[in-house]
């Protein structure tokens, strides 16, 4: 069965983007808004541990997750075995 490429891409983008948003809020709730450089800020330009940085990270996560889901579903559909014709 083939995957719906756009549905999987959108789901991956939403999960990844919201995950970064809530992860950042969780860190802010525990340690406060530090604005320090993190590993994610080296990948996602403009991201840091702050409320504004969480929104920027969510945007990057939406794009990154969408593209990852797009590639994953496309490759899955490409390598899916072809159905045998009815005899």
Residue pairs with C-beta under 8 A, 6 or more apart in sequence:
2 77
2 80
3 73
3 76
3 77
4 73
5 70
5 73
5 74
5 77
8 69
8 70
8 72
8 73
9 66
9 67
9 69
9 70
9 73
10 66
10 69
11 69
12 65
12 66
12 68
12 69
12 72
13 61
13 62
13 63
13 64
13 65
13 66
13 69
14 62
14 65
15 65
16 61
16 62
16 64
16 65
16 68
17 58
17 59
17 60
17 61
17 62
17 65
18 58
18 61
19 61
20 40
20 44
20 47
20 54
20 57
20 58
20 60
20 61
21 54
21 55
21 57
21 58
21 61
24 49
24 53
24 54
24 57
25 54
27 49
28 49
28 50
28 51
28 54
31 49
33 49
33 50
33 51
34 48
34 49
34 50
35 48
35 49
35 50
35 53
36 48
36 49
37 48
38 47
38 48
38 49
40 47
40 57
41 47
41 48
41 53
43 60
44 56
44 57
44 60
44 61
44 64
45 60
46 53
46 56
46 60
47 53
47 56
47 57
47 60
